[in-house]
Amino acid sequence: SALFIGVDSSAEAAASSVPKAVVDGGWLPHGGFAGDADRPVVLGEGLAKLLAARVGDELVVLLQAADSSMGDDRLRVVGVARTGTSALDRQAAWMRQDDLGYLAALEGQAHTLMVRLERGADLERTAVALRAALAGMPGHELVVRTWQELAPDLRQMVQLMDASVGLIYGLVFFVAALGILNAQRMSALERRRELAVMMAVGATPARAAGLLMLETVLLTALGAAAGALFGWAAVAW
């Protein structure tokens, strides 16, 4: 069995990463109902392997339509996608909304409308505003859910990853700070006579400590700049 997902092929790239996850062939072509021609479909990688289907192959689909009739049609595989979600890759088959609407007798209906926010937007506040705006609309009851409510396991995974990354960063900075401290400590010990001469000719302990602190800040800044440069080059490569 497969999970057929009807999408707006031209707008899907702005709402999800599925069009960019195509590893063979291409994404669904733009346009509407294909008439009597084979309708394009993009299969999840796991489903494609299960069906032994490749780009260009013809598939025959049989399903129960929304009006309880049986819908059947020919599909042409135009792409294979690897989303990284094993359950989705094993079941998903993406079609254009009009094509799937014709096949399943949906008559222009939609089950889900995805709203994508700008980075940093308040997710909960937006959900509350949408619920209030849709509360008085006639017809079926409309439900607004955030991605965290739809996928609580994914939310826990993200929180765990954030905590793990924070712990790793903390350890890295702690080790880096120890390295800088050790380097400056050795530098100060090796320059005891130099510091003693400076203080003998009138330098105050605060001035000597300030010079050591300035050297530490400069060393840290140069090290951070060099690390960022090499890190950027490695990531770009």
Backbone as CSV, one residue per row, in Angstrom:
resi,resn,N_x,N_y,N_z,CA_x,CA_y,CA_z,C_x,C_y,C_z
1,SER,0.850,-1.191,0.000,0.000,0.000,0.000,0.886,1.241,0.000
2,ALA,0.337,2.340,-0.500,1.086,3.590,-0.591,0.240,4.726,-0.037
3,LEU,0.913,5.759,0.411,0.260,6.967,0.898,0.394,8.031,-0.179
4,PHE,-0.712,8.348,-0.864,-0.675,9.339,-1.935,-0.869,10.737,-1.354
5,ILE,0.018,11.628,-1.731,0.006,12.999,-1.230,-0.120,13.935,-2.428
6,GLY,-1.215,14.658,-2.494,-1.406,15.624,-3.569,-0.883,16.988,-3.162
7,VAL,-0.032,17.588,-3.973,0.610,18.852,-3.619,0.513,19.825,-4.786
8,ASP,0.681,21.086,-4.468,0.859,22.119,-5.479,2.334,22.061,-5.876
9,SER,2.619,21.529,-7.045,4.010,21.251,-7.421,4.872,22.503,-7.461
10,SER,4.278,23.651,-7.786,5.063,24.880,-7.874,5.300,25.526,-6.515
11,ALA,4.418,25.262,-5.546,4.527,25.904,-4.234,5.132,24.986,-3.177
12,GLU,5.270,23.709,-3.477,5.738,22.759,-2.468,7.160,23.056,-2.013
13,ALA,7.993,23.565,-2.921,9.387,23.844,-2.561,9.495,24.905,-1.477
14,ALA,8.512,25.806,-1.404,8.532,26.848,-0.381,7.973,26.347,0.943
15,ALA,7.324,25.184,0.934,6.682,24.683,2.153,7.420,23.499,2.761
16,SER,8.117,22.722,1.950,8.805,21.547,2.473,10.089,21.322,1.690
17,SER,10.878,20.368,2.162,12.152,20.062,1.524,12.052,18.865,0.583
18,VAL,10.844,18.355,0.361,10.687,17.160,-0.471,11.199,17.379,-1.895
19,PRO,10.867,18.511,-2.579,11.400,18.682,-3.945,12.925,18.652,-4.013
20,LYS,13.588,19.110,-2.952,15.044,19.092,-2.935,15.595,17.722,-2.563
21,ALA,14.715,16.819,-2.106,15.147,15.484,-1.684,15.121,14.480,-2.828
22,VAL,14.780,14.917,-4.030,14.745,14.003,-5.181,16.174,13.594,-5.540
23,VAL,16.435,12.292,-5.512,17.786,11.786,-5.779,17.895,11.158,-7.162
24,ASP,16.779,10.938,-7.823,16.796,10.373,-9.168,15.629,10.959,-9.950
25,GLY,15.874,11.385,-11.167,14.820,12.014,-11.949,14.610,13.456,-11.546
26,GLY,13.365,13.900,-11.515,13.053,15.281,-11.168,11.771,15.378,-10.378
27,TRP,11.432,16.604,-9.989,10.220,16.867,-9.227,9.021,16.906,-10.172
28,LEU,7.831,16.952,-9.621,6.611,16.979,-10.414,6.589,18.205,-11.320
29,PRO,6.266,18.037,-12.582,6.204,19.197,-13.477,5.043,20.103,-13.107
30,HIS,5.198,21.386,-13.387,4.128,22.335,-13.113,2.976,22.111,-14.075
31,GLY,1.820,22.514,-13.639,0.645,22.350,-14.491,-0.469,21.671,-13.732
32,GLY,-1.593,21.503,-14.402,-2.753,20.924,-13.752,-3.081,19.547,-14.277
33,PHE,-4.357,19.274,-14.401,-4.861,17.973,-14.787,-4.263,17.533,-16.121
34,ALA,-3.790,16.282,-16.157,-3.068,15.800,-17.335,-3.963,15.125,-18.364
35,GLY,-5.272,15.109,-18.169,-6.169,14.487,-19.138,-5.965,12.987,-19.213
36,ASP,-5.896,12.458,-20.421,-5.741,11.014,-20.591,-4.287,10.557,-20.521
37,ALA,-3.356,11.487,-20.437,-1.940,11.114,-20.385,-1.604,10.515,-19.023
38,ASP,-0.490,9.767,-18.992,-0.037,9.223,-17.718,0.278,10.354,-16.761
39,ARG,-0.243,10.249,-15.549,-0.025,11.305,-14.574,1.320,11.096,-13.863
40,PRO,2.103,12.167,-13.677,3.428,12.018,-13.051,3.316,11.740,-11.563
41,VAL,4.255,10.988,-11.046,4.304,10.662,-9.620,5.767,10.584,-9.195
42,VAL,6.036,11.044,-7.976,7.351,10.925,-7.360,7.222,9.951,-6.192
43,LEU,8.031,8.912,-6.187,7.956,7.883,-5.173,9.022,8.084,-4.106
44,GLY,8.688,7.673,-2.871,9.705,7.597,-1.845,10.700,6.504,-2.200
45,GLU,11.935,6.653,-1.766,12.982,5.715,-2.165,12.659,4.289,-1.733
46,GLY,12.151,4.133,-0.503,11.809,2.798,-0.031,10.677,2.180,-0.822
47,LEU,9.660,2.975,-1.165,8.544,2.476,-1.962,9.002,2.108,-3.363
48,ALA,9.883,2.902,-3.942,10.398,2.598,-5.276,11.157,1.273,-5.277
49,LYS,11.946,1.020,-4.235,12.669,-0.254,-4.147,11.699,-1.411,-3.972
50,LEU,10.664,-1.198,-3.160,9.678,-2.250,-2.928,8.951,-2.622,-4.216
51,LEU,8.662,-1.623,-5.052,7.954,-1.863,-6.310,8.906,-2.171,-7.469
52,ALA,10.221,-2.084,-7.192,11.228,-2.256,-8.249,10.956,-1.288,-9.389
53,ALA,10.588,-0.051,-9.029,10.224,0.965,-10.011,11.375,1.947,-10.189
54,ARG,11.576,2.367,-11.435,12.591,3.345,-11.767,11.947,4.512,-12.502
55,VAL,12.724,5.571,-12.641,12.228,6.739,-13.372,11.882,6.331,-14.799
56,GLY,10.676,6.692,-15.226,10.204,6.336,-16.552,9.269,5.149,-16.575
57,ASP,9.243,4.368,-15.483,8.351,3.201,-15.428,6.898,3.635,-15.308
58,GLU,6.010,2.746,-15.757,4.568,3.000,-15.667,3.999,2.182,-14.518
59,LEU,3.165,2.810,-13.699,2.500,2.146,-12.595,0.993,2.230,-12.790
60,VAL,0.293,1.221,-12.293,-1.163,1.230,-12.295,-1.619,1.320,-10.846
61,VAL,-2.452,2.315,-10.534,-2.910,2.536,-9.169,-4.399,2.226,-9.082
62,LEU,-4.785,1.597,-7.977,-6.182,1.268,-7.715,-6.481,1.661,-6.273
63,LEU,-7.485,2.527,-6.084,-7.820,2.988,-4.736,-9.312,3.276,-4.634
64,GLN,-9.778,3.426,-3.394,-11.165,3.795,-3.167,-11.264,5.309,-3.086
65,ALA,-12.099,5.896,-3.928,-12.222,7.337,-4.005,-13.092,7.868,-2.876
66,ALA,-13.135,9.187,-2.767,-13.888,9.826,-1.690,-15.386,9.577,-1.799
67,ASP,-15.905,9.318,-3.031,-17.334,9.057,-3.204,-17.653,7.565,-3.167
68,SER,-16.721,6.764,-2.609,-16.871,5.309,-2.441,-16.733,4.539,-3.744
69,SER,-16.451,5.197,-4.845,-16.203,4.489,-6.090,-14.747,4.020,-6.113
70,MET,-14.401,3.213,-7.101,-13.033,2.744,-7.245,-12.322,3.598,-8.281
71,GLY,-11.205,4.179,-7.882,-10.413,4.986,-8.795,-9.214,4.208,-9.298
72,ASP,-8.959,4.256,-10.589,-7.793,3.579,-11.154,-7.215,4.445,-12.263
73,ASP,-5.902,4.382,-12.403,-5.260,5.214,-13.407,-3.840,4.725,-13.633
74,ARG,-3.226,5.252,-14.683,-1.830,4.976,-14.976,-0.979,6.145,-14.513
75,LEU,0.124,5.813,-13.882,1.044,6.831,-13.392,2.403,6.622,-14.041
76,ARG,3.121,7.702,-14.226,4.464,7.640,-14.782,5.451,8.159,-13.736
77,VAL,6.408,7.328,-13.350,7.395,7.710,-12.332,8.349,8.736,-12.940
78,VAL,8.362,9.936,-12.352,9.255,10.990,-12.841,10.399,11.276,-11.873
79,GLY,10.320,10.733,-10.657,11.375,10.996,-9.688,11.299,10.073,-8.499
80,VAL,12.412,9.949,-7.799,12.502,9.173,-6.563,13.111,10.078,-5.505
81,ALA,12.462,10.176,-4.350,12.888,11.110,-3.299,13.374,10.344,-2.074
82,ARG,14.415,10.882,-1.455,14.931,10.352,-0.187,14.800,11.457,0.854
83,THR,13.739,11.395,1.662,13.469,12.453,2.624,14.261,12.310,3.907
84,GLY,14.773,11.113,4.177,15.459,10.874,5.434,14.542,10.336,6.506
85,THR,13.243,10.328,6.266,12.268,9.738,7.192,11.871,8.382,6.638
86,SER,12.282,7.303,7.312,12.125,5.961,6.757,10.665,5.613,6.507
87,ALA,9.769,5.981,7.436,8.353,5.650,7.264,7.772,6.345,6.041
88,LEU,8.158,7.600,5.813,7.658,8.343,4.662,8.247,7.793,3.370
89,ASP,9.521,7.458,3.376,10.162,6.936,2.173,9.597,5.578,1.770
90,ARG,9.101,4.809,2.730,8.548,3.493,2.415,7.128,3.557,1.874
91,GLN,6.399,4.678,2.100,4.990,4.724,1.748,4.611,5.840,0.785
92,ALA,5.320,6.951,0.814,4.832,8.164,0.161,4.946,8.106,-1.357
93,ALA,3.909,8.640,-2.005,3.898,8.859,-3.441,3.269,10.227,-3.668
94,TRP,4.048,11.158,-4.231,3.581,12.538,-4.403,3.024,12.716,-5.811
95,MET,1.845,13.309,-5.876,1.212,13.625,-7.149,0.773,15.071,-7.142
96,ARG,0.490,15.617,-8.327,-0.068,16.958,-8.390,-1.488,16.939,-7.842
97,GLN,-1.864,18.017,-7.186,-3.150,18.067,-6.489,-4.329,17.795,-7.429
98,ASP,-4.321,18.381,-8.611,-5.431,18.178,-9.544,-5.500,16.735,-10.026
99,ASP,-4.330,16.126,-10.256,-4.313,14.740,-10.716,-4.875,13.806,-9.654
100,LEU,-4.433,14.005,-8.408,-4.934,13.161,-7.324,-6.402,13.453,-7.050
101,GLY,-6.819,14.720,-7.195,-8.220,15.063,-7.013,-9.117,14.343,-8.007
102,TYR,-8.656,14.232,-9.259,-9.416,13.505,-10.272,-9.453,12.015,-9.949
103,LEU,-8.318,11.464,-9.527,-8.235,10.037,-9.245,-9.083,9.641,-8.041
104,ALA,-9.074,10.476,-6.993,-9.770,10.134,-5.754,-11.112,10.841,-5.602
105,ALA,-11.589,11.514,-6.659,-12.885,12.207,-6.643,-12.971,13.200,-5.485
106,LEU,-11.923,13.984,-5.323,-11.898,14.966,-4.225,-12.523,16.301,-4.626
107,GLU,-12.660,16.555,-5.928,-13.340,17.747,-6.428,-12.772,19.034,-5.826
108,GLY,-11.478,19.178,-5.896,-10.840,20.405,-5.428,-10.686,20.533,-3.926
109,GLN,-11.047,19.499,-3.179,-10.929,19.574,-1.726,-9.467,19.396,-1.299
110,ALA,-9.179,19.882,-0.120,-7.830,19.739,0.451,-7.956,19.317,1.904
111,HIS,-7.070,18.454,2.329,-7.082,17.986,3.712,-6.210,18.843,4.621
112,THR,-5.148,19.363,4.048,-4.168,20.080,4.871,-3.677,21.312,4.132
113,LEU,-3.591,22.418,4.856,-2.978,23.636,4.349,-1.791,23.949,5.248
114,MET,-0.605,23.954,4.656,0.608,24.185,5.434,0.959,25.664,5.422
115,VAL,1.233,26.209,6.602,1.653,27.604,6.755,3.086,27.602,7.263
116,ARG,3.988,28.203,6.490,5.389,28.253,6.885,5.724,29.655,7.361
117,LEU,6.321,29.756,8.540,6.643,31.043,9.145,8.103,31.403,8.889
118,GLU,8.378,32.688,9.018,9.756,33.147,8.922,10.534,32.671,10.151
119,ARG,11.823,32.498,9.974,12.665,32.064,11.083,12.583,33.067,12.233
120,GLY,12.368,32.551,13.432,12.273,33.397,14.609,10.861,33.830,14.941
121,ALA,9.867,33.496,14.104,8.489,33.893,14.380,7.947,33.120,15.571
122,ASP,6.994,33.726,16.270,6.382,33.106,17.449,5.371,32.062,16.980
123,LEU,5.703,30.794,17.143,4.868,29.709,16.638,3.525,29.647,17.356
124,GLU,3.544,29.686,18.681,2.315,29.547,19.450,1.382,30.733,19.224
125,ARG,1.928,31.935,19.169,1.098,33.115,18.961,0.432,33.070,17.586
126,THR,1.167,32.617,16.591,0.593,32.505,15.248,-0.523,31.471,15.215
127,ALA,-0.322,30.339,15.906,-1.350,29.300,15.950,-2.620,29.818,16.625
128,VAL,-2.463,30.575,17.714,-3.622,31.148,18.404,-4.358,32.120,17.486
129,ALA,-3.622,32.952,16.743,-4.244,33.906,15.832,-4.993,33.194,14.705
130,LEU,-4.429,32.115,14.184,-5.095,31.361,13.129,-6.356,30.682,13.650
131,ARG,-6.297,30.147,14.862,-7.496,29.520,15.441,-8.614,30.538,15.608
132,ALA,-8.254,31.731,16.051,-9.275,32.769,16.226,-9.853,33.213,14.886
133,ALA,-8.993,33.306,13.840,-9.462,33.758,12.539,-10.357,32.731,11.862
134,LEU,-10.115,31.443,12.121,-10.879,30.387,11.467,-12.066,29.907,12.279
135,ALA,-12.217,30.429,13.491,-13.266,29.919,14.380,-14.664,30.139,13.816
136,GLY,-14.888,31.266,13.140,-16.228,31.570,12.658,-16.511,31.153,11.238
137,MET,-15.598,30.414,10.597,-15.818,30.030,9.207,-16.829,28.900,9.118
138,PRO,-17.727,28.947,8.132,-18.736,27.892,7.993,-18.134,26.607,7.454
139,GLY,-18.909,25.541,7.547,-18.459,24.266,7.011,-17.872,23.388,8.087
140,HIS,-16.963,22.535,7.683,-16.378,21.596,8.623,-15.494,22.322,9.637
141,GLU,-15.381,21.721,10.790,-14.536,22.307,11.832,-13.071,22.253,11.390
142,LEU,-12.433,23.393,11.437,-11.044,23.495,11.032,-10.139,23.433,12.258
143,VAL,-9.086,22.639,12.171,-8.174,22.430,13.295,-6.809,22.989,12.927
144,VAL,-6.243,23.791,13.811,-4.914,24.361,13.614,-3.967,23.688,14.597
145,ARG,-2.939,23.060,14.070,-1.941,22.394,14.914,-0.547,22.832,14.470
146,THR,0.322,23.011,15.437,1.710,23.314,15.122,2.427,22.000,14.803
147,TRP,3.614,22.124,14.210,4.366,20.913,13.893,4.755,20.164,15.164
148,GLN,4.888,20.888,16.269,5.241,20.241,17.527,4.095,19.372,18.038
149,GLU,2.857,19.785,17.768,1.697,18.984,18.151,1.489,17.810,17.195
150,LEU,1.812,18.012,15.934,1.663,16.941,14.952,2.739,15.871,15.102
151,ALA,3.924,16.271,15.505,5.039,15.324,15.618,5.755,15.521,16.947
152,PRO,5.119,15.095,18.062,5.769,15.282,19.375,7.081,14.516,19.496
153,ASP,7.193,13.358,18.821,8.446,12.614,18.873,9.574,13.387,18.186
154,LEU,9.238,14.089,17.087,10.244,14.919,16.412,10.646,16.095,17.287
155,ARG,9.676,16.657,18.012,9.992,17.765,18.919,10.950,17.309,20.011
156,GLN,10.707,16.112,20.578,11.608,15.590,21.598,12.998,15.344,21.025
157,MET,13.049,14.861,19.773,14.339,14.626,19.137,15.099,15.938,18.953
158,VAL,14.386,16.993,18.531,15.023,18.294,18.345,15.540,18.837,19.676
159,GLN,14.724,18.697,20.734,15.147,19.162,22.050,16.373,18.394,22.532
160,LEU,16.392,17.077,22.284,17.544,16.270,22.682,18.792,16.677,21.914
161,MET,18.618,16.935,20.615,19.765,17.364,19.811,20.277,18.722,20.264
162,ASP,19.355,19.654,20.590,19.773,20.969,21.076,20.567,20.841,22.372
163,ALA,20.070,19.974,23.282,20.777,19.776,24.547,22.148,19.149,24.310
164,SER,22.213,18.183,23.388,23.492,17.522,23.097,24.483,18.505,22.480
165,VAL,23.987,19.324,21.545,24.867,20.312,20.914,25.362,21.316,21.942
166,GLY,24.462,21.757,22.839,24.873,22.683,23.887,25.944,22.089,24.790
167,LEU,25.790,20.806,25.139,26.789,20.138,25.975,28.125,20.028,25.251
168,ILE,28.074,19.661,23.970,29.320,19.535,23.189,30.019,20.885,23.068
169,TYR,29.241,21.952,22.763,29.838,23.284,22.677,30.461,23.693,24.004
170,GLY,29.753,23.393,25.101,30.292,23.726,26.416,31.623,23.044,26.679
171,LEU,31.715,21.759,26.321,32.965,21.021,26.514,34.084,21.577,25.630
172,VAL,33.727,21.910,24.379,34.737,22.456,23.459,35.288,23.779,23.986
173,PHE,34.384,24.669,24.415,34.844,25.959,24.933,35.632,25.795,26.234
174,PHE,35.232,24.821,27.049,35.958,24.586,28.300,37.383,24.115,28.010
175,VAL,37.518,23.175,27.067,38.852,22.686,26.705,39.683,23.803,26.076
176,ALA,39.037,24.631,25.213,39.758,25.753,24.601,40.219,26.747,25.658
177,ALA,39.349,27.013,26.645,39.726,27.942,27.713,40.893,27.399,28.529
178,LEU,40.895,26.089,28.796,42.017,25.488,29.520,43.311,25.623,28.725
179,GLY,43.205,25.435,27.382,44.402,25.578,26.558,44.963,26.989,26.598
180,ILE,44.074,27.991,26.512,44.517,29.387,26.567,45.097,29.701,27.945
181,LEU,44.430,29.219,28.992,44.924,29.457,30.357,46.307,28.860,30.546
182,ASN,46.501,27.642,30.046,47.803,26.991,30.206,48.882,27.744,29.430
183,ALA,48.543,28.195,28.193,49.526,28.934,27.398,49.917,30.240,28.076
184,GLN,48.927,30.965,28.616,49.234,32.242,29.269,49.955,32.033,30.595
185,ARG,49.619,30.953,31.276,50.310,30.667,32.546,51.785,30.391,32.285
186,MET,52.088,29.585,31.262,53.478,29.299,30.929,54.181,30.569,30.462
187,SER,53.460,31.404,29.691,54.055,32.655,29.231,54.408,33.553,30.407
188,ALA,53.510,33.631,31.378,53.771,34.477,32.547,54.929,33.941,33.377
189,LEU,55.002,32.607,33.548,56.084,32.028,34.332,57.438,32.238,33.660
190,GLU,57.477,32.138,32.331,58.731,32.300,31.615,59.187,33.763,31.575
191,ARG,58.255,34.692,31.822,58.583,36.120,31.742,58.619,36.764,33.132
192,ARG,58.887,35.946,34.140,58.912,36.501,35.498,59.976,37.594,35.652
193,ARG,61.149,37.349,35.087,62.214,38.344,35.227,61.844,39.624,34.485
194,GLU,61.243,39.474,33.275,60.812,40.648,32.513,59.779,41.452,33.291
195,LEU,58.813,40.766,33.885,57.792,41.450,34.676,58.403,42.092,35.913
196,ALA,59.392,41.404,36.506,60.036,41.965,37.691,60.778,43.251,37.349
197,VAL,61.477,43.279,36.220,62.179,44.487,35.789,61.189,45.622,35.531
198,MET,60.035,45.300,34.878,59.021,46.323,34.612,58.508,46.925,35.916
199,MET,58.259,46.070,36.902,57.749,46.576,38.169,58.836,47.339,38.927
200,ALA,60.116,46.961,38.696,61.211,47.661,39.377,61.371,49.075,38.863
201,VAL,61.027,49.301,37.588,61.172,50.635,37.022,59.883,51.442,37.130
202,GLY,58.904,50.923,37.870,57.723,51.726,38.144,56.400,51.187,37.681
203,ALA,56.383,50.069,36.949,55.097,49.506,36.500,54.343,48.928,37.685
204,THR,53.077,49.187,37.752,52.252,48.671,38.849,51.820,47.235,38.546
205,PRO,51.479,46.466,39.576,50.968,45.105,39.338,49.732,45.099,38.426
206,ALA,48.884,46.136,38.565,47.687,46.194,37.721,48.061,46.360,36.257
207,ARG,49.125,47.167,35.989,49.549,47.369,34.594,50.123,46.074,34.014
208,ALA,50.907,45.352,34.820,51.465,44.077,34.354,50.351,43.074,34.082
209,ALA,49.365,43.017,34.978,48.230,42.115,34.770,47.428,42.528,33.537
210,GLY,47.297,43.837,33.309,46.580,44.317,32.128,47.267,43.915,30.837
211,LEU,48.613,43.963,30.825,49.349,43.543,29.638,49.136,42.058,29.352
212,LEU,49.155,41.248,30.421,48.901,39.816,30.242,47.473,39.562,29.749
213,MET,46.513,40.325,30.272,45.123,40.162,29.850,44.940,40.585,28.391
214,LEU,45.628,41.692,27.998,45.540,42.138,26.604,46.117,41.086,25.665
215,GLU,47.224,40.489,26.065,47.819,39.422,25.254,46.861,38.236,25.129
216,THR,46.165,37.918,26.219,45.200,36.805,26.197,44.042,37.100,25.250
217,VAL,43.530,38.338,25.311,42.406,38.715,24.442,42.817,38.663,22.976
218,LEU,44.021,39.193,22.674,44.495,39.167,21.293,44.704,37.740,20.795
219,LEU,45.277,36.883,21.657,45.480,35.488,21.290,44.142,34.801,21.013
220,THR,43.138,35.071,21.859,41.817,34.469,21.679,41.153,34.954,20.397
221,ALA,41.262,36.271,20.126,40.633,36.824,18.922,41.270,36.271,17.660
222,LEU,42.607,36.209,17.632,43.284,35.669,16.456,42.960,34.190,16.265
223,GLY,42.925,33.445,17.357,42.589,32.025,17.263,41.160,31.812,16.776
224,ALA,40.227,32.636,17.279,38.833,32.514,16.849,38.679,32.857,15.364
225,ALA,39.386,33.920,14.917,39.306,34.305,13.507,39.888,33.217,12.605
226,ALA,41.031,32.658,13.005,41.642,31.596,12.200,40.760,30.353,12.190
227,GLY,40.188,30.001,13.344,39.306,28.835,13.412,38.054,29.016,12.571
228,ALA,37.471,30.231,12.615,36.277,30.497,11.800,36.602,30.421,10.316
229,LEU,37.779,30.943,9.925,38.166,30.921,8.512,38.361,29.491,8.020
230,PHE,39.107,28.694,8.769,39.332,27.316,8.360,38.036,26.501,8.432
231,GLY,37.204,26.766,9.429,35.920,26.072,9.531,35.009,26.392,8.356
232,TRP,34.943,27.680,7.972,34.129,28.075,6.817,34.640,27.404,5.553
233,ALA,35.975,27.347,5.390,36.535,26.719,4.195,36.209,25.240,4.158
234,ALA,36.278,24.571,5.313,35.977,23.134,5.351,34.507,22.875,5.032
235,VAL,33.614,23.697,5.590,32.183,23.515,5.329,31.860,23.795,3.867
236,ALA,32.463,24.856,3.305,32.232,25.171,1.896,32.731,24.052,0.992
237,TRP,33.840,23.435,1.337,34.386,22.338,0.558,33.504,21.105,0.655
